[in-house]
């Protein structure tokens, strides 16, 4: 298996399949249920409440709209008082607003599969895309829908749909748009898919195989996915390729998550430990607020708009929450990238400023570098090149580095973890430690990929020769590759690497590794 390195720029070919990055390494330790709480309690909508089994809710055009499995929709201007309107009968599972209209899709192939409305009250049914649709989002002028039978469909107008991905092994349960990309999550194997246009998709196998993702949302520079099987797993990612895993406890199934006013809010079904709404500022640690109705309720969807969260229940309840936080106090998004140089027993990091500083200027950056049982940090001031030097490291050890931007309202989410490998010499080289046997995977380090005068690394791939095998990688922003080559085959393995960058060809010295 080749470990492919993350970069801040993506160029996806149709149906490009790539391997997940650092899958087992970026799983983080469990955390307690501490986090942000936007308010102390939820308010159940006033009676008379529309009757319905609600599965989706959204806010647009100064109104809240809820749809479900039936022939009615619920509409509200304040999230508290609701009216009921007729709609085409269907298993309306998901809904979003975009391009001047609400679009709802069905989780059943029996009957109409789509209905649309420009005002949330008057709806028209259509044939729509064929599939068991579970989630829908809008971004960059496109609707993107995912289904339980592994389909992804895209539409520029909500009327003409094109299937852009299909894999029957996947059960897609969530899709979100943010930071210029679409992210879809799978409940069957824990896979994630990433696209910058909704048409061409990069496939990432599960960070933890068997993870059952139930939903995903984007907010303030961060994607957050939560588990629907009640295990309490949550994944966070800035770019959608590398996912850090955490655990919230007590665990419960989660069906929906939304971001607003500096917090993620999630809800779902009851478990043996009860049923709660969850809240988090960064997605890694969570607090709880008890549900406002029957603890066995299934809160199927939650959304944010007009300064409040609204949640709907599959048995007919609707509740709202107005955050107590000052929504004008916004932290920065994470730095767009962390790059740098490698030296003998130390790493120099450079922070690329965030896309958004929040509602206050960025004051400094916090850099964290860690390996098993060891964590070091340093602060980088804000000036032309906000850099930070971390010393006292071990050469040829693999470390992981993240960075955060800080303003007076707090820290951004950390950047996705990138590996760094200190080396005694910056020259282009290949290295591997002996494996336990000729058939065991061989971990290969490529270091010293040259940058130009601006510190930008080549986008061309590095070709690595490992015995009779040839694998490739794209160097990280630190000019390095980390590869796991399965079954090198012979006891003695010759290794070298080549690449071409900025008009020059480079070849490392050949090293020979003798396996045990």
C-alpha positions in Angstrom: 0.0 0.0 0.0 1.3 3.5 -0.9 0.7 6.3 1.6 -0.2 9.3 -0.5 0.7 12.7 0.8 -1.8 15.5 1.3 -1.4 18.8 -0.5 -3.4 22.0 -0.5 -4.3 21.7 -4.2 -6.3 18.9 -5.7 -6.5 17.8 -9.3 -9.0 15.0 -9.6 -9.5 12.8 -12.6 -12.9 11.1 -13.1 -13.4 8.3 -10.5 -9.9 8.6 -9.2 -9.2 6.1 -6.4 -6.5 7.0 -3.9 -5.4 5.5 -0.6 -6.2 7.0 2.7 -3.4 9.0 4.3 -1.9 7.9 7.6 -5.0 5.9 8.4 -4.1 4.3 11.7 -1.8 7.1 12.8 -4.1 10.0 12.9 -6.7 8.3 15.2 -6.5 10.4 18.3 -7.0 9.4 21.9 -10.5 9.5 23.4 -11.7 12.7 24.8 -14.2 13.5 27.5 -17.5 15.2 26.9 -16.3 18.7 27.3 -17.0 21.4 24.6 -19.0 24.4 23.9 -22.7 24.8 24.8 -24.6 27.3 22.8 -27.5 27.4 25.2 -28.9 25.5 28.2 -32.2 24.3 26.8 -34.3 23.6 23.7 -37.9 24.9 23.2 -40.6 22.6 21.8 -42.6 24.3 19.0 -46.0 25.6 20.1 -49.2 23.7 19.4 -51.0 23.2 17.2 -48.0 21.4 15.7 -48.3 20.1 12.1 -48.6 16.3 12.0 -45.8 14.5 10.2 -42.9 12.2 10.3 -40.2 14.8 9.7 -36.8 13.9 8.2 -35.3 17.1 6.9 -35.4 20.8 7.7 -33.8 23.9 6.2 -33.9 27.7 6.4 -34.0 30.0 3.4 -35.9 33.1 2.1 -36.8 34.1 5.7 -38.6 30.8 6.5 -38.1 27.4 8.0 -39.3 24.4 6.0 -39.6 20.8 7.1 -40.4 17.7 5.0 -40.9 14.1 5.8 -42.5 10.8 4.9 -46.0 11.8 3.9 -48.0 14.4 2.0 -47.4 17.6 4.0 -44.8 20.1 4.7 -44.3 22.3 7.8 -43.5 26.0 7.4 -42.5 28.6 10.0 -41.1 32.2 10.0 -39.7 32.0 13.5 -39.0 28.3 14.2 -41.6 28.2 17.0 -45.0 28.6 15.3 -45.6 26.3 12.4 -48.3 25.9 9.7 -49.0 22.8 7.6 -49.3 22.7 3.8 -50.1 19.9 1.3 -47.3 18.4 -0.7 -46.9 15.5 -3.1 -46.9 12.2 -1.2 -43.5 10.7 -0.9 -40.7 9.4 1.4 -39.0 12.8 1.5 -35.8 12.1 3.3 -33.5 15.1 2.5 -33.9 18.7 1.4 -31.8 21.7 0.6 -32.1 25.2 -0.9 -30.1 26.5 -3.8 -30.5 28.4 -7.1 -33.7 30.0 -5.9 -35.6 26.9 -4.9 -36.1 24.2 -2.3 -35.3 20.6 -3.6 -36.4 17.5 -1.7 -35.5 13.9 -2.7 -37.0 10.6 -1.7 -35.5 7.6 0.0 -37.8 5.3 -2.0 -37.9 4.4 -5.7 -41.7 4.0 -5.4 -43.6 7.1 -6.4 -42.1 10.5 -7.2 -38.4 10.8 -6.3 -38.2 14.6 -6.3 -40.3 17.7 -5.5 -39.3 21.4 -5.8 -40.6 24.7 -4.5 -39.7 28.3 -4.9 -41.5 29.4 -1.7 -41.5 26.4 0.6 -45.3 26.2 0.4 -46.3 25.2 -3.1 -44.5 22.0 -4.3 -44.3 20.2 -7.6 -43.3 16.5 -8.0 -41.1 15.2 -10.7 -39.4 12.0 -11.7 -36.1 13.1 -10.3 -33.0 11.0 -10.1 -33.5 7.3 -9.5 -32.1 6.1 -6.2 -32.5 5.7 -2.4 -31.5 9.3 -1.6 -30.3 10.0 1.9 -28.6 13.5 1.8 -28.4 16.5 -0.4 -26.4 19.7 -0.5 -25.8 22.7 -2.7 -22.5 24.4 -3.6 -20.7 26.1 -6.5 -24.0 26.2 -8.5 -24.7 22.5 -8.2 -26.9 20.2 -6.2 -25.2 17.0 -5.1 -27.1 14.1 -3.7 -25.9 10.8 -2.2 -27.8 7.5 -1.8 -28.0 4.4 0.3 -27.0 2.2 -2.7 -23.7 4.0 -3.3 -24.7 6.6 -5.9 -23.8 10.2 -6.2 -25.8 12.4 -8.5 -25.2 16.1 -9.6 -27.6 18.7 -11.0 -27.0 22.3 -12.0 -30.7 23.2 -11.8 -32.5 20.5 -9.7 -34.2 19.2 -12.9 -31.4 17.4 -14.9 -29.4 14.9 -12.9 -26.2 13.0 -13.8 -24.8 10.1 -11.9 -21.2 10.9 -11.2 -20.2 8.1 -8.9 -21.5 4.6 -8.2 -20.2 1.9 -5.8 -22.7 -0.6 -4.5 -20.4 -1.4 -1.5 -21.1 2.1 -0.1 -24.1 3.3 1.9 -23.8 7.1 1.7 -25.5 8.9 4.6 -24.2 12.5 4.4 -22.8 15.1 2.1 -21.5 18.6 2.8 -20.0 21.5 0.9 -17.3 23.9 2.3 -13.8 25.2 1.6 -14.4 24.7 -2.1 -15.1 21.0 -1.9 -17.9 18.4 -1.5 -17.4 15.6 1.1 -19.6 12.5 1.2 -19.5 9.9 4.0 -20.4 6.2 4.0 -22.1 4.1 6.7 -21.1 0.7 5.4 -17.3 0.7 5.4 -16.5 4.2 6.7 -15.3 5.5 3.3 -15.2 9.2 2.4 -15.3 10.8 -1.0 -14.0 14.3 -2.0 -14.8 16.4 -5.0 -14.0 20.0 -6.0 -16.8 20.1 -8.6 -19.3 17.5 -7.6 -18.5 15.5 -10.8 -15.0 14.0 -10.3 -14.5 12.2 -7.0 -11.5 11.0 -5.1 -12.1 7.9 -3.0 -10.6 7.5 0.5 -10.9 4.1 2.3 -11.9 4.3 5.9 -9.4 5.7 8.5 -10.9 3.1 10.8 -12.4 0.2 8.7 -16.1 -0.5 9.6 -16.8 3.0 10.8 -20.5 3.8 10.3 -20.7 7.5 9.4 -24.2 8.9 9.8 -23.8 12.6 8.9 -21.3 15.3 8.0 -21.3 19.1 8.2 -18.9 22.0 7.4 -18.3 25.0 9.6 -15.6 27.7 10.0 -12.9 25.8 8.1 -13.6 22.2 9.4 -15.6 19.1 8.3 -17.1 17.1 11.1 -18.6 13.6 10.7 -20.4 11.6 13.4 -21.1 7.9 13.8 -24.7 6.6 13.5 -24.2 3.2 15.1 -24.0 4.5 18.7 -20.2 4.0 19.1 -19.6 7.7 19.8 -17.0 8.1 17.1 -16.4 11.5 15.5 -14.0 12.5 12.7 -12.7 16.0 11.9 -10.9 17.2 8.8 -9.9 20.5 7.3 -9.4 19.3 3.7 -11.4 16.1 3.8 -8.6 13.8 2.9 -7.0 13.2 6.4 -9.4 12.5 9.2 -8.6 12.7 12.9 -10.7 10.4 15.1 -12.1 11.2 18.6 -14.6 9.6 20.9 -17.5 11.2 22.8 -19.0 9.5 25.8 -21.6 8.5 26.7 -22.2 7.5 23.1 -25.4 7.6 21.1 -26.4 7.3 17.5 -26.2 10.5 15.5 -28.3 11.2 12.4 -27.7 14.9 11.7 -25.3 17.7 12.5 -25.3 21.4 11.6 -22.9 24.4 12.2 -23.9 27.9 13.3 -22.8 30.7 15.7 -19.4 29.0 16.4 -20.8 25.6 17.3 -21.7 22.3 15.8 -25.0 20.9 17.1 -25.9 17.2 16.5 -28.9 15.0 17.3 -30.1 11.5 16.7 -31.7 8.4 18.3 -31.9 7.2 21.9 -29.4 4.7 23.2 -29.0 2.8 26.5 -27.4 6.0 27.9 -30.3 8.2 26.9 -30.9 10.7 24.2 -29.3 14.2 24.0 -28.4 17.0 21.7 -24.6 17.4 21.4 -22.6 20.6 21.0 -19.0 21.3 20.1 -16.9 24.3 19.0 -14.3 22.3 17.0 -15.9 18.9 16.6 -13.4 17.1 18.8 -15.0 17.4 22.3 -18.7 17.6 23.0 -21.2 18.7 25.7 -24.8 17.5 26.1 -28.2 19.1 26.5 -31.2 16.8 27.3 -33.8 16.5 24.6 -37.0 18.6 25.3 -39.5 15.7 24.7 -39.8 12.0 25.0 -36.2 10.6 25.4 -37.0 7.9 22.9 -37.5 10.4 20.1 -35.5 10.2 17.0 -34.1 13.6 16.0 -33.7 13.0 12.3 -32.4 16.5 11.2 -31.0 19.7 12.6 -30.3 23.0 10.8 -29.1 26.5 11.5 -30.6 29.8 10.2 -31.7 33.3 11.4 -29.7 33.0 14.6 -31.1 29.7 15.8 -31.0 25.9 15.5 -34.1 23.9 14.6 -34.4 20.1 15.0 -37.2 17.9 13.7 -38.2 14.4 15.0 -39.3 11.4 12.9 -42.3 11.1 15.2 -43.5 14.7 14.7 -41.8 16.9 17.2 -40.1 20.2 16.3 -37.7 22.1 18.7 -35.6 25.2 18.5 -32.6 26.6 20.3 -31.2 30.2 20.3 -27.5 30.2 21.1 -26.5 32.3 24.1 -23.1 33.0 22.5 -22.2 36.2 20.8 -22.4 35.1 17.2 -20.3 38.1 16.0 -17.2 36.8 17.9 -15.8 34.5 15.3 -12.4 32.6 15.6 -10.2 32.3 12.5 -10.3 29.4 10.1 -7.2 27.2 10.2 -4.0 28.2 8.3 -4.3 27.2 4.7 -1.3 25.0 5.0 1.8 24.4 7.1 5.0 23.8 5.2 8.7 24.1 6.1 12.2 22.8 6.1 13.9 19.9 7.8 17.2 20.1 9.6 19.3 18.0 11.9 17.1 17.1 14.9 14.8 20.0 14.2 11.9 21.2 12.0 11.2 24.7 10.8 7.5 25.4 10.1 5.9 28.2 8.1 2.2 29.1 8.6 0.2 30.0 5.5 -2.4 32.6 6.7 -6.0 31.5 7.0 -8.6 32.3 4.4 -10.6 34.1 7.1 -9.1 35.8 10.2 -12.6 35.8 11.8 -13.9 39.0 13.3 -10.6 40.0 14.8 -7.1 40.1 13.4 -4.9 37.0 13.8 -2.5 37.5 16.7 -0.3 34.4 16.5 0.0 30.8 15.5 0.4 27.7 17.6 2.4 24.8 16.2 2.2 21.3 17.7 4.5 18.5 16.8 4.0 15.0 18.3 5.1 11.4 18.1 4.3 8.4 20.4 4.4 9.7 24.0 5.9 13.1 23.1 4.4 16.5 22.2 6.2 19.8 21.7 4.7 23.2 20.9 5.9 26.7 19.9 4.2 30.0 19.1 4.9 31.9 15.9 4.2 35.7 15.9 2.4 37.3 13.0 4.8 39.0 10.6 5.8 38.6 6.9 6.9 34.9 7.4 5.3 33.5 10.6 7.7 30.7 11.3 8.4 28.5 14.2 11.4 26.2 15.0 11.0 23.0 17.0 14.3 21.5 18.2 15.3 18.4 20.2 13.9 15.9 17.8 15.2 12.5 16.8 16.4 12.0 13.2 14.5 9.5 11.1 11.7 9.4 13.6 8.2 10.2 12.2 6.4 13.2 13.8 3.1 14.8 13.0 2.7 18.6 12.9 -0.4 20.7 13.1 -0.9 24.5 13.4 -3.7 26.8 14.6 -4.4 30.5 14.1 -5.4 32.6 17.1 -7.4 35.8 17.4 -8.8 37.4 20.6 -11.8 35.1 20.4 -9.9 31.9 20.4 -8.1 29.3 18.3 -9.0 27.9 14.9 -9.3 24.2 14.4 -5.9 22.5 13.8 -4.7 21.9 10.3 -4.8 18.3 9.2 -1.8 16.4 10.6 1.3 16.2 8.2 4.2 13.9 8.9 7.7 15.3 9.2 11.0 13.4 9.4 14.1 15.1 10.8 17.3 14.1 9.0 21.0 14.9 9.5 21.4 16.0 5.9 19.0 17.9 3.6 20.2 16.0 0.5 17.7 14.0 -1.6 17.7 10.4 -0.2 15.8 7.2 0.3 15.9 5.2 3.5 14.1 2.2 5.1 14.6 0.2 8.2 14.7 -3.6 7.9 11.3 -5.4 8.2 10.8 -8.5 10.2 10.7 -10.7 7.1 10.9 -10.6 3.4 7.1 -10.8 3.1 6.5 -8.0 5.7 5.7 -4.4 4.6 8.7 -2.1 4.2 8.3 1.5 5.4 10.3 3.8 3.1 11.2 7.4 3.8 12.0 9.8 1.0 13.5 13.1 2.2 15.2 16.2 0.8 12.9 16.9 -2.2 14.2 20.3 -3.3 12.0 23.4 -3.1 12.4 26.5 -5.2 13.3 29.9 -3.8 9.7 30.5 -2.7 9.5 27.3 -0.7 7.1 25.6 -3.1 7.6 21.9 -3.7 7.3 20.2 -7.1 3.9 18.9 -8.1 5.5 16.1 -10.1 5.5 12.7 -8.6 8.6 11.1 -7.0 9.3 7.6 -8.4 10.5 5.1 -5.8 12.2 1.8 -6.8 12.0 -0.8 -4.0 13.6 -4.0 -5.3 11.6 -5.0 -8.4 8.6 -2.8 -7.4 8.0 0.8 -8.5 5.7 3.1 -6.6 5.1 6.8 -6.7 4.2 9.6 -4.3 3.7 13.4 -4.3 6.0 15.1 -1.8 4.5 16.8 1.2 4.9 20.5 1.9 8.0 19.5 3.8 9.5 17.8 0.7 9.1 14.3 2.0 7.3 11.0 1.2 6.4 8.2 3.6 5.4 4.9 1.9 4.4 1.5 3.1 5.4 -1.0 0.4 3.9 -4.5 0.9 5.7 -7.7 0.2 9.2 -6.5 -0.9 9.7 -10.1 -1.8 13.4 -10.7 -1.2 15.6 -10.6 1.8 17.9 -7.9 0.4 16.2 -4.9 -1.2 17.8 -2.1 -3.2 16.0 1.3 -2.9 16.4 4.6 -4.7 14.2 7.5 -5.8 14.0 9.9 -8.8 12.0 13.0 -9.8 12.1 15.9 -12.1 11.5 19.4 -10.8 12.0 22.9 -12.2 13.9 21.5 -15.2 16.3 19.4 -13.2 16.4 15.6 -12.8 17.3 14.2 -9.4 18.3 10.6 -8.3 19.0 9.5 -4.8 21.8 7.2 -3.9 20.9 3.5 -3.8 20.6 2.0 -0.3 20.4 -1.7 0.4 18.2 -3.0 3.2 18.6 -6.6 4.5 15.4 -7.9 6.2 15.6 -10.1 9.2 
